[in-house]
């Protein structure tokens, strides 16, 4: 076998493993984060909120558990926003015409972001008023 030929070229469908897979996955992750930052104003705003909320959570939390409870929902908001953006991109890729199911899919993603914000608010209220 020629050593200049990659295993993927010899065996189509072969998936990289080990460090090669991790580096490829990190590259995909970076492209996703950069794309969402570039295309989604809501994601940028939520990242800026996280820059305020996370240090505040670390300051106000009295224990590791409280800090985790205060930080966790903020990170969940970012995760849900990334998924919501993925739904929107996939729907937009399908077509530009208006369709009730496409609109519902986008609305459901938006509702998921809203519920994650409700979780953030509830955790902060419950922890801070418990004092």
N, C-alpha and C positions, 0 to 999 in steps of 0.2 A: 504494500500500500504506500502511496506517495505521501510523505510526511507534510507536504505543503497543502494538502487538502484537509479541510476541517471535518470533524466527525459528522457535523450537521449536513454537510454537503454529500457525504457518503450515505448517510441514513436519513432521508427526509423524514421529518416528524420527530427526530431526536431532539429532546429538550436539553438545554445546558443544565449542568449540575454544579453544586458547590459554589465556589467564589464567583465563577462566571455567571451563574444564575442570580446570585445576590447583586452583582454589579449591574446586570441587565434590569433587574427589578428596581434598583435604586434609580437608574436612568429613567425608567417609566414613571416612577413616583415623582421625580423632579419635573418631568415634562407635564404631568398632571397638575402639580401644585403651581408651576409657572403659568400654565394655560389658564387655570382658574383665576389666578391673581390678575392676569392680563385681561381676561374677558368678563369677569364677574365683579361688578362694583360691590355687591353685597358681601362677597368673600373678603374683599379688601377692608370693608368697614368692620366686619366681624374680626378680622385679624387685628385691626387697630383697637377694637374693644378688648380683645384678649391681652394686648400689651398693657392695658390698664387693669383689667379684671384679675389676671393671674398674680401680679405683684400684690394687689389688694387682698386677694385670697390668702396668699402666703403671710401677709401681715396680720390679718384679722383672725385667721385660724389659730386656735389654741393648741391643737395637737395635730399629729400627722393625719389622723382620720378626718378631722375638720378641714384641714387644708385640701385633702384629696376630694372631699365632698364639695368644696367651693370651686376647685379648679376643674374637676371632672365634667360638669355640664358645659363649661365653656369650650372644652376640647370636643365634646359631643356636638356642639353647635357647628364647629368647623367640619367635623366628619359629615354631619347631615347636609351641610351646605355643599360639600364636594359631591355627595351622592345626588342631591337635587340638581346641581349643575350637570352632572353626567346624564341624568334623565332628560333635561332640557336639550342638551346637545344631541342625544340619540333621537328625540322626537323631531328636532329641527332637521336632522339628517334624512329622516324618512320623507319629509316633504314640507312645503311652505303653505299648503292649503290648510284652512281651518277645519278641524275635525273635533267633535265633542270628546272623543276618547283621548286625543292628544292634549286638549285643554284640561281634561280631568287629571291626566297624569302629571302635568305641570302644576296644577292646583294642589294635588296631593303632596307633591314634593315641597311646595311652599308651606303647606300646613304642617309637614314634618319639621321644618325649620322653626315655625312658630311654636310648636309644642316643645321643642328643645329649649327655646327661650323661656317658655313657661317653667320648665324644669329648673333652669338657672335661677329665675326669680324666686321660685318656691324654696329652693335649697338655701339661698341667701336669707330670705325672710325667716325661715324656720330656725336656722342656726343663729342668726343675730338676735332674734327675739327670744330665744331660749335663755339668753343671758339675763 
